[in-house]
Protein backbone atom coordinates (compact mmCIF):
# COMPACT_ATOMS: atom_id res chain seq x y z
CA UNK A 1 0.00 0.00 0.00
CA UNK A 2 2.90 2.38 0.77
CA UNK A 3 4.33 1.65 -2.67
CA UNK A 4 1.02 2.42 -4.28
CA UNK A 5 0.72 5.65 -2.33
CA UNK A 6 4.20 6.76 -3.41
CA UNK A 7 3.43 5.98 -7.05
CA UNK A 8 0.09 7.77 -6.85
CA UNK A 9 1.69 10.78 -5.21
CA UNK A 10 4.33 10.88 -7.93
CA UNK A 11 1.67 10.63 -10.66
CA UNK A 12 -0.34 13.47 -9.15
CA UNK A 13 2.41 15.77 -7.93
CA UNK A 14 5.29 15.24 -10.33
CA UNK A 15 4.14 13.57 -13.52
CA UNK A 16 0.85 15.47 -13.50
CA UNK A 17 2.67 18.79 -13.19
CA UNK A 18 5.06 17.79 -15.99
CA UNK A 19 2.12 16.90 -18.23
CA UNK A 20 0.41 20.22 -17.53
CA UNK A 21 3.62 22.15 -18.23
CA UNK A 22 4.28 20.21 -21.43
CA UNK A 23 0.69 20.69 -22.58
CA UNK A 24 0.98 24.41 -21.92
CA UNK A 25 4.29 24.54 -23.82
CA UNK A 26 2.83 22.59 -26.76
CA UNK A 27 -0.19 24.89 -26.93
CA UNK A 28 1.96 28.01 -26.60
CA UNK A 29 4.40 26.68 -29.19
CA UNK A 30 1.60 25.83 -31.60
CA UNK A 31 0.09 29.28 -31.25
CA UNK A 32 3.50 30.88 -31.70
CA UNK A 33 4.17 28.85 -34.88
CA UNK A 34 0.76 29.73 -36.24
CA UNK A 35 1.23 33.43 -35.57
CA UNK A 36 4.75 33.30 -37.00
CA UNK A 37 3.64 31.81 -40.33
CA UNK A 38 0.58 34.06 -40.60
CA UNK A 39 2.84 36.99 -39.75
CA UNK A 40 5.14 36.07 -42.64
CA UNK A 41 2.14 35.95 -45.01
CA UNK A 42 0.94 39.32 -43.77
CA UNK A 43 4.41 40.83 -44.17
CA UNK A 44 4.50 39.52 -47.73
CA UNK A 45 1.09 41.02 -48.49
CA UNK A 46 2.02 44.35 -46.91
CA UNK A 47 5.31 44.45 -48.78
CA UNK A 48 3.58 43.75 -52.09
CA UNK A 49 0.79 46.17 -51.30
CA UNK A 50 3.31 48.92 -50.52
CA UNK A 51 4.78 48.50 -53.98
CA UNK A 52 1.31 48.57 -55.59
CA UNK A 53 0.29 51.61 -53.55
CA UNK A 54 3.37 53.44 -54.74
CA UNK A 55 2.38 52.69 -58.34
CA UNK A 56 -1.15 54.00 -57.70
CA UNK A 57 0.30 57.18 -56.19
CA UNK A 58 2.45 57.65 -59.24
CA UNK A 59 -0.54 57.16 -61.59
CA UNK A 60 -2.68 59.59 -59.59
CA UNK A 61 0.03 62.26 -59.74
CA UNK A 62 0.48 61.88 -63.50
CA UNK A 63 -2.09 64.22 -65.07
CA UNK A 64 -1.56 62.70 -68.47
CA UNK A 65 -2.47 59.19 -67.34
CA UNK A 66 -5.93 57.71 -67.03
CA UNK A 67 -5.90 56.34 -63.43
CA UNK A 68 -8.69 53.85 -63.96
CA UNK A 69 -7.13 52.37 -67.08
CA UNK A 70 -3.70 52.28 -65.47
CA UNK A 71 -5.08 50.40 -62.46
CA UNK A 72 -6.89 47.95 -64.69
CA UNK A 73 -3.66 47.37 -66.60
CA UNK A 74 -1.73 46.93 -63.35
CA UNK A 75 -4.22 44.34 -62.14
CA UNK A 76 -4.37 42.50 -65.41
CA UNK A 77 -0.57 42.31 -65.67
CA UNK A 78 0.04 41.46 -61.98
CA UNK A 79 3.24 39.43 -61.92
CA UNK A 80 2.44 37.46 -58.72
CA UNK A 81 -0.95 36.23 -59.94
CA UNK A 82 0.17 32.60 -59.44
CA UNK A 83 0.78 33.22 -55.74
CA UNK A 84 -1.96 35.69 -54.87
CA UNK A 85 -4.92 37.46 -56.40
CA UNK A 86 -5.07 41.22 -57.00
CA UNK A 87 -8.38 42.92 -57.55
CA UNK A 88 -9.70 46.46 -58.09
CA UNK A 89 -12.98 47.68 -56.63
CA UNK A 90 -15.15 50.58 -57.81
CA UNK A 91 -16.90 53.18 -55.68
CA UNK A 92 -19.80 50.83 -54.90
CA UNK A 93 -17.42 48.15 -53.60
CA UNK A 94 -17.88 45.89 -56.59
CA UNK A 95 -14.87 43.98 -57.94
CA UNK A 96 -14.41 45.36 -61.44
CA UNK A 97 -11.31 43.39 -62.37
CA UNK A 98 -9.04 40.73 -60.89
CA UNK A 99 -5.66 39.32 -61.83
CA UNK A 100 -7.45 36.03 -62.52
CA UNK A 101 -9.92 37.73 -64.86
CA UNK A 102 -12.88 37.32 -62.50
CA UNK A 103 -15.55 40.05 -62.33
CA UNK A 104 -18.54 40.34 -60.05
CA UNK A 105 -21.58 42.54 -59.84
CA UNK A 106 -21.96 42.04 -56.09
CA UNK A 107 -20.67 44.46 -53.51
CA UNK A 108 -17.71 43.23 -51.45
CA UNK A 109 -18.48 43.21 -47.75
CA UNK A 110 -15.17 41.74 -46.60
CA UNK A 111 -14.01 43.20 -43.23
CA UNK A 112 -10.65 44.19 -44.64
CA UNK A 113 -12.30 46.29 -47.42
CA UNK A 114 -14.71 47.93 -44.99
CA UNK A 115 -11.83 48.72 -42.60
CA UNK A 116 -9.72 50.17 -45.41
CA UNK A 117 -12.55 52.48 -46.49
CA UNK A 118 -13.26 53.74 -42.97
CA UNK A 119 -9.96 53.72 -41.06
CA UNK A 120 -7.55 56.68 -41.06
CA UNK A 121 -4.73 54.43 -42.24
CA UNK A 122 -6.68 53.48 -45.34
CA UNK A 123 -5.70 49.85 -44.90
CA UNK A 124 -7.36 46.70 -43.55
CA UNK A 125 -6.41 43.05 -43.04
CA UNK A 126 -8.65 40.05 -42.57
CA UNK A 127 -8.14 36.29 -42.27
CA UNK A 128 -11.13 34.04 -42.82
CA UNK A 129 -13.06 31.81 -45.15
CA UNK A 130 -13.76 32.70 -48.77
CA UNK A 131 -15.47 30.26 -51.13
CA UNK A 132 -14.79 27.49 -48.57
CA UNK A 133 -11.10 28.31 -48.59
CA UNK A 134 -9.00 29.79 -45.81
CA UNK A 135 -7.52 33.07 -47.09
CA UNK A 136 -5.84 36.24 -45.89
CA UNK A 137 -6.79 39.52 -47.54
CA UNK A 138 -5.27 42.99 -47.46
CA UNK A 139 -7.18 46.01 -48.82
CA UNK A 140 -5.76 49.50 -49.47
CA UNK A 141 -7.87 52.58 -50.27
CA UNK A 142 -7.07 54.29 -53.58
CA UNK A 143 -5.33 57.69 -53.45
CA UNK A 144 -8.36 59.19 -55.17
CA UNK A 145 -11.67 57.47 -54.57
CA UNK A 146 -14.06 57.73 -57.52
CA UNK A 147 -17.02 55.93 -58.97
CA UNK A 148 -14.66 53.80 -61.06
CA UNK A 149 -12.04 53.04 -58.37
CA UNK A 150 -12.19 52.92 -54.59
CA UNK A 151 -9.55 50.38 -53.52
CA UNK A 152 -7.31 47.52 -54.49
CA UNK A 153 -7.20 44.23 -52.66
CA UNK A 154 -4.68 41.38 -52.34
CA UNK A 155 -5.89 37.93 -51.34
CA UNK A 156 -3.81 34.78 -50.81
CA UNK A 157 -4.80 31.22 -49.99
CA UNK A 158 -3.57 29.89 -46.63
CA UNK A 159 -4.04 26.22 -47.50
CA UNK A 160 -0.33 25.53 -48.03
CA UNK A 161 0.56 27.64 -44.98
CA UNK A 162 -1.97 25.81 -42.84
CA UNK A 163 -0.49 22.51 -43.99
CA UNK A 164 3.00 23.67 -43.05
CA UNK A 165 1.72 24.89 -39.70
CA UNK A 166 0.11 21.51 -39.11
CA UNK A 167 3.38 19.72 -39.86
CA UNK A 168 5.32 21.93 -37.43
CA UNK A 169 2.65 21.53 -34.72
CA UNK A 170 2.73 17.78 -35.25
CA UNK A 171 6.49 17.87 -34.73
CA UNK A 172 6.03 19.90 -31.55
CA UNK A 173 3.39 17.47 -30.25
CA UNK A 174 5.62 14.51 -31.16
CA UNK A 175 8.53 16.11 -29.32
CA UNK A 176 6.28 16.67 -26.32
CA UNK A 177 5.15 13.03 -26.40
CA UNK A 178 8.78 11.93 -26.62
CA UNK A 179 9.57 14.04 -23.57
CA UNK A 180 6.59 12.52 -21.74
CA UNK A 181 7.72 8.99 -22.61
CA UNK A 182 11.30 9.77 -21.58
CA UNK A 183 10.15 11.30 -18.27
CA UNK A 184 7.80 8.36 -17.65
CA UNK A 185 10.51 5.76 -18.33
CA UNK A 186 13.28 7.53 -16.42
CA UNK A 187 10.96 8.38 -13.52
CA UNK A 188 9.65 4.82 -13.45
CA UNK A 189 13.20 3.54 -13.16
CA UNK A 190 13.94 6.10 -10.45
CA UNK A 191 10.77 5.28 -8.51
CA UNK A 192 11.48 1.57 -8.75
CA UNK A 193 14.99 2.23 -7.44
CA UNK A 194 13.30 3.72 -4.36
CA UNK A 195 10.29 1.42 -4.08
CA UNK A 196 12.24 -1.84 -4.28
CA UNK A 197 14.62 -0.96 -1.40
CA UNK A 198 11.68 0.42 0.61
CA UNK A 199 9.90 -2.89 0.10
CA UNK A 200 13.01 -4.70 1.34
CA UNK A 201 13.16 -2.34 4.32
CA UNK A 202 9.47 -3.00 5.07
CA UNK A 203 9.92 -6.77 4.87
CA UNK A 204 13.02 -6.66 7.05
CA UNK A 205 11.24 -4.42 9.58
CA UNK A 206 8.34 -6.90 9.75
CA UNK A 207 10.75 -9.77 10.38
CA UNK A 208 12.54 -7.75 13.05
CA UNK A 209 9.19 -6.86 14.66
CA UNK A 210 8.40 -10.60 14.79
CA UNK A 211 11.68 -11.27 16.60
CA UNK A 212 13.94 -12.28 13.71
CA UNK A 213 16.91 -10.06 14.53
CA UNK A 214 19.07 -11.82 11.93
CA UNK A 215 17.10 -10.09 9.15
CA UNK A 216 19.43 -7.90 7.13
CA UNK A 217 19.04 -5.53 4.17
CA UNK A 218 21.51 -5.61 1.33
CA UNK A 219 23.00 -2.16 0.73
CA UNK A 220 23.10 -1.58 -3.03
CA UNK A 221 23.63 2.18 -3.27
CA UNK A 222 25.61 4.69 -1.23
CA UNK A 223 22.73 7.15 -0.82
CA UNK A 224 19.92 7.93 1.61
CA UNK A 225 18.35 4.50 0.94
CA UNK A 226 21.73 2.90 1.65
CA UNK A 227 21.98 4.93 4.87
CA UNK A 228 18.50 3.71 5.83
CA UNK A 229 19.61 0.11 5.19
CA UNK A 230 22.62 0.68 7.46
CA UNK A 231 20.38 2.11 10.19
CA UNK A 232 17.93 -0.81 9.96
CA UNK A 233 20.78 -3.32 10.06
CA UNK A 234 22.32 -1.48 13.03
CA UNK A 235 18.93 -1.46 14.75
CA UNK A 236 18.60 -5.23 14.21
CA UNK A 237 22.05 -5.80 15.74
CA UNK A 238 21.24 -3.57 18.71
CA UNK A 239 17.88 -5.30 19.24
CA UNK A 240 19.63 -8.68 19.04
CA UNK A 241 22.13 -7.53 21.66
CA UNK A 242 19.35 -6.07 23.81
CA UNK A 243 17.39 -9.32 23.50
CA UNK A 244 20.44 -11.32 24.55
CA UNK A 245 21.10 -8.98 27.48
CA UNK A 246 17.42 -9.24 28.47
CA UNK A 247 17.51 -13.03 28.38
CA UNK A 248 20.75 -13.07 30.36
CA UNK A 249 19.18 -10.67 32.85
CA UNK A 250 16.09 -12.84 33.27
CA UNK A 251 18.27 -15.90 33.71
CA UNK A 252 20.50 -14.08 36.19
CA UNK A 253 17.60 -12.66 38.22
CA UNK A 254 15.88 -16.05 38.23
CA UNK A 255 19.05 -17.62 39.61
CA UNK A 256 19.51 -14.83 42.12
CA UNK A 257 15.94 -15.26 43.35
CA UNK A 258 16.12 -19.04 43.39
CA UNK A 259 19.22 -19.19 45.62
CA UNK A 260 17.82 -17.33 48.66
CA UNK A 261 14.39 -18.91 48.18
CA UNK A 262 16.01 -22.35 48.21
CA UNK A 263 17.89 -21.47 51.40
CA UNK A 264 14.75 -20.09 53.04
CA UNK A 265 12.72 -23.12 52.05
CA UNK A 266 15.44 -25.55 53.18
CA UNK A 267 15.92 -23.95 56.57
CA UNK A 268 12.15 -23.60 56.98
CA UNK A 269 11.71 -27.34 56.47
CA UNK A 270 14.68 -28.05 58.78
CA UNK A 271 13.25 -25.90 61.57
CA UNK A 272 9.81 -27.43 61.12
CA UNK A 273 11.20 -30.93 61.62
CA UNK A 274 13.78 -30.06 64.32
CA UNK A 275 11.41 -29.36 67.17
CA UNK A 276 11.67 -26.70 69.85
CA UNK A 277 14.52 -28.26 71.86
CA UNK A 278 17.46 -27.33 69.60
CA UNK A 279 17.80 -23.62 70.32
CA UNK A 280 21.19 -23.27 68.59
CA UNK A 281 19.85 -24.75 65.35
CA UNK A 282 16.77 -22.54 65.48
CA UNK A 283 18.94 -19.46 66.02
CA UNK A 284 21.22 -20.34 63.11
CA UNK A 285 18.28 -21.12 60.83
CA UNK A 286 16.51 -17.88 61.65
CA UNK A 287 19.70 -15.92 60.96
CA UNK A 288 19.97 -17.54 57.52
CA UNK A 289 16.29 -16.92 56.76
CA UNK A 290 16.52 -13.27 57.87
CA UNK A 291 19.73 -12.74 55.89
CA UNK A 292 18.34 -14.29 52.73
CA UNK A 293 15.09 -12.33 53.15
CA UNK A 294 17.07 -9.11 53.36
CA UNK A 295 18.96 -10.18 50.25
CA UNK A 296 15.67 -10.76 48.43
CA UNK A 297 14.34 -7.44 49.65
CA UNK A 298 17.46 -5.66 48.39
CA UNK A 299 17.13 -7.29 44.97
CA UNK A 300 13.45 -6.35 44.73
CA UNK A 301 14.28 -2.77 45.75
CA UNK A 302 16.95 -2.59 43.03
CA UNK A 303 14.42 -3.80 40.48
CA UNK A 304 11.87 -1.23 41.65
CA UNK A 305 14.46 1.54 41.53
CA UNK A 306 15.45 0.48 38.05
CA UNK A 307 11.80 0.60 36.96
CA UNK A 308 11.44 4.07 38.46
CA UNK A 309 14.65 5.15 36.72
CA UNK A 310 13.37 3.91 33.35
CA UNK A 311 10.11 5.83 33.71
CA UNK A 312 11.70 8.98 35.16
CA UNK A 313 10.01 8.48 38.56
CA UNK A 314 13.17 7.97 40.62
CA UNK A 315 12.70 10.73 43.19
CA UNK A 316 15.09 12.12 45.80
CA UNK A 317 14.48 13.62 49.24
CA UNK A 318 17.21 16.23 49.42
CA UNK A 319 18.71 17.68 52.62
CA UNK A 320 22.08 18.76 53.99
CA UNK A 321 23.92 15.66 55.15
CA UNK A 322 27.35 14.33 56.06
CA UNK A 323 28.53 11.96 53.34
CA UNK A 324 31.14 10.38 55.64
CA UNK A 325 28.47 9.20 58.07
CA UNK A 326 26.54 7.31 55.36
CA UNK A 327 29.74 5.87 53.90
CA UNK A 328 30.91 4.66 57.32
CA UNK A 329 27.57 3.00 57.98
CA UNK A 330 27.70 1.21 54.62
CA UNK A 331 31.25 -0.02 55.30
CA UNK A 332 30.16 -1.29 58.71
CA UNK A 333 27.41 -3.34 57.07
CA UNK A 334 30.03 -5.29 55.05
CA UNK A 335 32.69 -5.73 57.72
CA UNK A 336 31.52 -9.14 58.93
CA UNK A 337 30.91 -10.40 55.41
CA UNK A 338 34.43 -9.41 54.36
CA UNK A 339 35.86 -11.37 57.30
CA UNK A 340 33.77 -14.43 56.43
CA UNK A 341 34.96 -14.34 52.83
CA UNK A 342 38.62 -13.81 53.73
CA UNK A 343 38.76 -10.26 52.35
CA UNK A 344 40.47 -7.24 53.86
CA UNK A 345 38.08 -4.26 54.04
CA UNK A 346 40.32 -1.24 54.62
CA UNK A 347 38.75 2.01 55.75
CA UNK A 348 40.05 4.85 57.90
CA UNK A 349 37.14 7.11 58.68
CA UNK A 350 38.25 10.71 57.98
CA UNK A 351 37.91 13.23 60.81
CA UNK A 352 36.23 15.80 58.54
CA UNK A 353 32.68 16.48 57.49
CA UNK A 354 31.86 16.16 53.79
CA UNK A 355 28.61 18.09 53.74
CA UNK A 356 26.51 17.74 50.60
CA UNK A 357 22.92 18.35 49.57
CA UNK A 358 21.58 14.86 48.91
CA UNK A 359 19.28 11.98 49.69
CA UNK A 360 21.01 10.04 52.48
CA UNK A 361 19.12 6.80 51.82
CA UNK A 362 19.88 6.85 48.10
CA UNK A 363 23.55 7.69 48.60
CA UNK A 364 23.88 4.90 51.19
CA UNK A 365 22.27 2.61 48.59
CA UNK A 366 24.98 3.67 46.09
CA UNK A 367 27.77 2.84 48.59
CA UNK A 368 26.13 -0.49 49.42
CA UNK A 369 25.82 -1.47 45.74
CA UNK A 370 29.44 -0.59 44.96
CA UNK A 371 30.82 -2.28 48.08
CA UNK A 372 28.72 -5.35 47.32
CA UNK A 373 30.18 -5.45 43.79
CA UNK A 374 33.73 -4.99 45.14
CA UNK A 375 33.35 -7.95 47.50
CA UNK A 376 31.44 -10.02 44.96
CA UNK A 377 34.16 -9.72 42.31
CA UNK A 378 37.03 -10.35 44.72
CA UNK A 379 38.42 -13.66 45.95
CA UNK A 380 39.75 -14.74 49.32
CA UNK A 381 42.97 -12.89 50.08
CA UNK A 382 42.02 -9.78 48.08
CA UNK A 383 41.42 -6.39 49.62
CA UNK A 384 38.92 -3.56 49.27
CA UNK A 385 40.09 -0.06 50.19
CA UNK A 386 37.65 2.80 50.85
CA UNK A 387 38.71 6.45 51.07
CA UNK A 388 36.87 9.77 51.36
CA UNK A 389 38.28 13.27 50.91
CA UNK A 390 37.45 16.76 49.71
CA UNK A 391 39.00 17.82 46.42
CA UNK A 392 38.15 21.38 45.46
CA UNK A 393 34.37 21.78 45.36
CA UNK A 394 33.71 18.03 45.37
CA UNK A 395 33.53 15.23 47.87
CA UNK A 396 35.43 12.31 46.36
CA UNK A 397 34.79 8.71 47.43
CA UNK A 398 36.97 5.91 46.05
CA UNK A 399 36.36 2.19 46.46
CA UNK A 400 39.26 0.16 45.07
CA UNK A 401 39.50 -3.64 45.07
CA UNK A 402 42.19 -6.08 43.99
CA UNK A 403 39.66 -8.52 42.54
CA UNK A 404 39.23 -10.07 39.12
CA UNK A 405 38.82 -6.73 37.36
CA UNK A 406 37.01 -5.93 34.12
CA UNK A 407 38.26 -6.41 30.57
CA UNK A 408 38.83 -3.33 28.43
CA UNK A 409 36.20 -4.65 26.05
CA UNK A 410 33.51 -4.78 28.77
CA UNK A 411 34.54 -1.63 30.68
CA UNK A 412 32.54 0.86 28.53
CA UNK A 413 29.34 -1.15 29.12
CA UNK A 414 29.46 -1.88 32.86
CA UNK A 415 27.11 1.01 33.68
CA UNK A 416 24.58 -0.09 31.05
CA UNK A 417 21.36 -1.70 32.19
CA UNK A 418 21.35 -5.51 32.53
CA UNK A 419 25.06 -5.76 31.65
CA UNK A 420 27.24 -8.21 33.60
CA UNK A 421 30.93 -8.37 32.87
CA UNK A 422 31.27 -11.77 34.51
CA UNK A 423 28.36 -14.19 34.42
CA UNK A 424 30.02 -16.54 36.94
CA UNK A 425 29.38 -14.08 39.78
CA UNK A 426 25.98 -13.45 41.27
CA UNK A 427 24.07 -10.24 40.62
CA UNK A 428 21.34 -8.83 38.40
CA UNK A 429 23.45 -6.36 36.44
CA UNK A 430 21.35 -3.32 37.33
CA UNK A 431 22.89 -2.19 40.64
CA UNK A 432 25.64 -0.13 39.01
CA UNK A 433 23.19 1.40 36.50
CA UNK A 434 20.95 2.52 39.38
CA UNK A 435 23.95 3.87 41.31
CA UNK A 436 25.14 5.85 38.30
CA UNK A 437 21.65 7.37 37.85
CA UNK A 438 21.45 8.37 41.53
CA UNK A 439 24.86 10.07 41.42
CA UNK A 440 23.86 11.89 38.21
CA UNK A 441 20.71 13.18 39.91
CA UNK A 442 22.96 14.60 42.63
CA UNK A 443 24.94 16.50 40.00
CA UNK A 444 27.90 14.20 40.46
CA UNK A 445 29.84 11.65 38.47
CA UNK A 446 30.56 7.93 38.86
CA UNK A 447 33.59 6.63 36.96
CA UNK A 448 35.43 3.30 36.79
CA UNK A 449 38.98 2.26 36.09
CA UNK A 450 39.84 -1.41 35.87
CA UNK A 451 42.50 -3.85 34.73
CA UNK A 452 41.52 -7.44 34.18
CA UNK A 453 43.13 -9.65 36.83
CA UNK A 454 44.31 -6.70 38.95
CA UNK A 455 41.18 -5.02 40.26
CA UNK A 456 38.73 -2.16 39.86
CA UNK A 457 38.54 1.38 41.23
CA UNK A 458 35.21 3.21 41.45
CA UNK A 459 35.37 6.98 41.96
CA UNK A 460 32.34 9.00 43.06
CA UNK A 461 32.33 12.80 42.89
CA UNK A 462 29.49 14.80 44.50
CA UNK A 463 29.40 18.62 44.76
CA UNK A 464 30.00 19.89 48.28
CA UNK A 465 27.37 22.13 49.81
CA UNK A 466 28.42 25.77 49.33
CA UNK A 467 26.85 26.61 52.69
CA UNK A 468 28.76 23.92 54.50
CA UNK A 469 32.21 25.46 54.01
CA UNK A 470 34.73 23.81 56.29
CA UNK A 471 32.15 22.58 58.79
KAZIGI-V156227 format. One line per field, one symbol per residue. ss: DSSP state (~ for helix, > for strand, _ for the rest). phi: phi as a letter, one per 40 degrees, with the letter a starting at -180 (. if undefined). psi: psi as a letter, one per 20 degrees, with the letter a starting at -180 (. if undefined). A space follows every 50 residues. Layout:
ss: ???
phi: ???
psi: ???
This chain:
ss: _~~~~~~~~~~~~~~~~~~~~~~~~~~~~~~~~~~~~~~~~~~~~~~~~~ ~~~~~~~~~~~_____~~~~~~~~~~________>>>>>____>>>>>__ ______>___~~~~~~~~____>>>>>>>>__>>>>>>>>>_________ >>>>>>>_~~~~~~~~~~~~~~~~~~~~~~~~~~~~~~~~~~~~~~~~~~ ~~~~~~~~~______________~~~~~~~~~~~~~~~~~~~~~~~~~~~ ~~~~~~~~~~~~~~~~~~~~~~~~____~~~~~~~~~~~~~~~~~~~~~~ ~~~~~~~~~~________>>>>~~~~~~~~~~~~~~~~~~___>>>>___ ____>>>>_~~~~~~~~~~~~~~~~~______>>>>>>>>>__>>>>>>> >______~~~~___________________~~~~~~~~~~~___>>>>>> >___>>>>>>>>>>_______
phi: .ccccccccccccccccccccccccccccccccccccccccccccccccc ccccccccccccccccdcccccccccbccbccbabbbbbcccgcccabcc gcbaccccbcdccccccbcccgaababacafgbcbbbbbbccdbcbccab ababbbcbdccccccccccccccccccccccccccccccccccccccccc cccccccccchccccbbccbbcaccccccccccccccccccccccccccc ccccccccccccccccccccccccgccccccccccccccccccccccccc cccccccccccgbcbbbcacaccccccccccccbcccdcccgbccbabcc cbcbcbcacccccccccccccccccccbbdgcbbbbbaabbgcbcbbbbb bbccgbccccdcbccccgcbcbccbchcgbccccccccccccgbabbbba bcgbhbbbbbbbccccccfbd
psi: hhghhggghggggfhggggggggggggggghggghgghhggghgghghhg ghhhghgghhiohiqogghggghgghkpikhihrppqqqahjjpohqrii jpqqjqqpkqhhghghihqhikqqqqpapolkpprpqpqpqqhoprhhph rqpppqpjghghgggggghggggggghggggggggghgggghiggghhgh gggghggghjjniipqppohqmahgghggggggggggghgghgghgghgg gghgghhhghhggggghghghhihrihnhgggggghggggghghgggggh hggghgghghjkjoqqoprprohhghghhgghhjggggghjkqooppopq krpnprorohghhhhghggghggghhkqrpirqpppqprpocjqppppop rkbiapqhhhgiihjqqipphoiiqrqhjighggghgghhhjjappqqpq ppihrqpppppppqphihck.
